[in-house]
């Protein structure tokens, strides 16, 4: 849901301020934007006022959406009634998944044909000539999860720390001759991060 800016559309001021908002939202500093677009003090005040309104409205809308989802209301109803946009849905879904994963699985209905995914990192497709890592079924115990790939696919990975020794853990859907959980041998941090990077790049599996 958008917030109408405080300047009159179709004017030179509107053109400057619209472009300033786009640049600021893209991460540029106000000083740089002001110099680039030659904004005067009045333009700057209008832009800052608009951005504050947008931020406040967005934050309030997302807080209300999260509160309603915590009451187990379905995401489609909340999205429609609060007029959530794609960024709103992603932000609220990420927060709910991180803080209340079981409830998120109930109230969030991932849309079909959408690139939204609850995870962050996806390994690249395996490349020809890749290195085949040695995987062991023996469980070394609980380690601290340092990095992980998204569990939305049949095989996902975790980088685990055991007090200075690191292992990669592989989780797979049931397959013949492949254990559901397996581990690499222990390595020091520099070495395991090299293998982790290769795994993510498809250069190792």
C-alpha positions as CSV (number, residue, x, y, z in Angstrom):
1,X,0.0,0.0,0.0
2,X,1.5,3.3,-1.1
3,X,1.4,6.7,0.7
4,X,0.6,9.7,-1.5
5,X,3.6,12.2,-1.4
6,X,3.0,15.8,-0.2
7,X,4.0,17.4,-3.5
8,X,1.7,18.2,-6.4
9,X,2.1,15.7,-9.3
10,X,3.4,16.8,-12.7
11,X,5.5,19.7,-11.4
12,X,9.3,20.1,-11.5
13,X,9.3,19.8,-7.7
14,X,7.5,16.5,-7.9
15,X,10.0,15.2,-10.5
16,X,13.0,16.1,-8.3
17,X,11.4,14.8,-5.1
18,X,10.2,11.5,-6.7
19,X,13.7,10.9,-8.0
20,X,15.2,11.8,-4.6
21,X,13.0,9.3,-2.8
22,X,14.0,6.5,-5.3
23,X,17.7,7.3,-4.7
24,X,17.4,7.4,-0.9
25,X,15.5,4.2,-0.8
26,X,18.3,2.7,-3.0
27,X,20.7,3.6,-0.2
28,X,22.3,6.9,-1.3
29,X,23.0,9.5,1.3
30,X,20.9,12.7,1.5
31,X,24.0,14.8,1.0
32,X,24.8,13.1,-2.3
33,X,21.1,13.1,-3.4
34,X,20.8,16.8,-2.6
35,X,23.9,17.7,-4.5
36,X,23.0,15.5,-7.5
37,X,19.5,16.8,-7.9
38,X,20.1,20.3,-6.6
39,X,17.4,20.1,-3.9
40,X,16.7,23.2,-1.9
41,X,15.7,23.2,1.8
42,X,12.0,23.1,0.9
43,X,12.5,20.0,-1.3
44,X,14.6,18.3,1.3
45,X,11.9,18.9,4.0
46,X,9.2,17.5,1.7
47,X,11.2,14.4,0.9
48,X,12.2,13.7,4.6
49,X,8.6,14.2,5.7
50,X,7.3,11.8,3.0
51,X,9.9,9.1,3.9
52,X,9.1,9.4,7.6
53,X,5.4,8.9,6.8
54,X,6.0,5.9,4.6
55,X,8.3,4.3,7.2
56,X,5.8,4.9,10.0
57,X,2.9,3.6,8.0
58,X,4.8,0.6,6.8
59,X,5.9,-0.3,10.4
60,X,2.4,0.1,11.8
61,X,0.9,-2.0,9.0
62,X,3.5,-4.8,9.5
63,X,3.0,-4.7,13.3
64,X,-0.8,-5.2,12.9
65,X,-0.3,-7.9,10.4
66,X,2.1,-9.8,12.7
67,X,-0.3,-9.4,15.6
68,X,-3.2,-10.9,13.5
69,X,-1.0,-13.8,12.3
70,X,-0.1,-14.5,15.9
71,X,-3.8,-14.9,16.5
72,X,-3.7,-17.6,13.7
73,X,-5.5,-15.6,11.1
74,X,-4.7,-16.8,7.6
75,X,-2.2,-14.8,5.6
76,X,-4.5,-14.3,2.6
77,X,-7.1,-12.6,4.8
78,X,-4.6,-10.4,6.6
79,X,-2.9,-9.5,3.3
80,X,-6.2,-8.5,1.7
81,X,-7.7,-6.5,4.6
82,X,-4.4,-4.6,5.3
83,X,-3.5,-4.2,1.7
84,X,0.0,-5.7,2.2
85,X,2.3,-5.5,-0.7
86,X,4.9,-8.1,-1.6
87,X,7.6,-6.6,0.6
88,X,5.2,-6.4,3.6
89,X,4.3,-10.1,3.2
90,X,7.9,-11.2,3.0
91,X,9.0,-9.1,6.0
92,X,6.1,-10.3,8.2
93,X,6.5,-13.9,7.0
94,X,10.3,-13.9,7.7
95,X,9.7,-12.5,11.3
96,X,6.9,-15.0,12.0
97,X,9.0,-17.9,10.7
98,X,12.0,-16.9,12.8
99,X,10.1,-16.4,16.0
100,X,7.1,-18.9,15.7
101,X,8.0,-21.5,13.1
102,X,5.2,-23.9,14.0
103,X,2.6,-21.2,13.8
104,X,4.1,-20.0,10.6
105,X,3.7,-23.4,9.0
106,X,0.0,-23.2,9.8
107,X,-1.0,-19.6,8.9
108,X,1.4,-18.9,6.0
109,X,0.3,-20.3,2.7
110,X,3.3,-19.9,0.3
111,X,1.9,-18.7,-3.0
112,X,2.3,-20.8,-6.1
113,X,4.6,-19.7,-8.8
114,X,6.3,-17.2,-6.5
115,X,10.0,-16.8,-5.7
116,X,9.4,-16.4,-2.0
117,X,11.3,-18.9,0.0
118,X,11.6,-19.2,3.8
119,X,15.4,-19.7,3.6
120,X,18.3,-17.6,2.6
121,X,20.9,-19.5,0.7
122,X,20.4,-22.1,-2.0
123,X,23.3,-24.2,-3.3
124,X,24.0,-23.9,-7.0
125,X,23.4,-26.8,-9.3
126,X,26.2,-29.4,-9.2
127,X,28.8,-28.8,-11.9
128,X,30.6,-31.3,-14.0
129,X,34.0,-32.2,-12.5
130,X,32.7,-31.4,-9.0
131,X,34.4,-32.9,-6.0
132,X,32.5,-35.6,-4.2
133,X,32.8,-35.1,-0.5
134,X,33.0,-38.0,1.9
135,X,29.9,-38.3,4.0
136,X,29.7,-40.3,7.2
137,X,26.6,-41.5,8.9
138,X,28.0,-41.4,12.5
139,X,26.6,-38.6,14.6
140,X,29.3,-36.4,16.1
141,X,26.8,-34.8,18.5
142,X,25.1,-31.4,18.6
143,X,27.1,-28.6,17.1
144,X,26.4,-24.9,16.8
145,X,24.8,-24.0,13.4
146,X,27.0,-21.3,11.8
147,X,25.6,-21.4,8.3
148,X,22.8,-23.2,6.6
149,X,21.0,-23.6,3.2
150,X,17.3,-23.5,2.7
151,X,15.3,-26.5,3.6
152,X,12.8,-26.0,0.7
153,X,14.7,-28.5,-1.5
154,X,15.2,-32.2,-1.0
155,X,18.9,-31.9,0.1
156,X,20.0,-29.1,2.4
157,X,23.2,-28.4,4.4
158,X,24.3,-27.0,7.7
159,X,27.8,-25.8,8.7
160,X,28.3,-26.8,12.3
161,X,30.9,-25.7,14.8
162,X,32.2,-28.0,17.6
163,X,34.4,-25.7,19.6
164,X,37.0,-25.0,16.9
165,X,36.3,-28.0,14.7
166,X,33.8,-27.7,11.9
167,X,31.7,-30.2,10.0
168,X,29.2,-29.9,7.2
169,X,25.9,-31.8,7.8
170,X,23.8,-33.0,4.9
171,X,20.0,-33.6,5.3
172,X,18.3,-35.5,2.5
173,X,14.9,-36.9,1.7
174,X,14.8,-40.7,1.9
175,X,16.8,-42.2,-1.0
176,X,18.5,-45.6,-1.7
177,X,22.0,-45.9,-0.2
178,X,21.9,-42.3,1.0
179,X,21.5,-41.8,4.8
180,X,19.0,-39.0,5.8
181,X,21.6,-37.3,7.9
182,X,25.4,-37.5,7.3
183,X,28.5,-35.5,8.1
184,X,31.9,-34.6,6.7
185,X,35.0,-35.2,8.8
186,X,36.1,-32.5,11.1
187,X,38.1,-29.6,9.7
188,X,39.5,-26.3,10.9
189,X,37.7,-23.1,10.0
190,X,39.7,-21.9,6.9
191,X,39.5,-25.3,5.3
192,X,35.8,-26.0,6.0
193,X,34.8,-22.5,4.7
194,X,36.6,-23.3,1.5
195,X,34.6,-26.5,1.1
196,X,31.4,-24.7,2.1
197,X,31.9,-22.1,-0.6
198,X,32.6,-24.8,-3.2
199,X,29.4,-26.6,-2.1
200,X,27.3,-23.5,-2.5
201,X,28.9,-22.9,-5.9
202,X,28.2,-26.4,-7.1
203,X,31.8,-27.3,-7.2
204,X,31.4,-30.0,-4.5
205,X,28.6,-32.3,-3.3
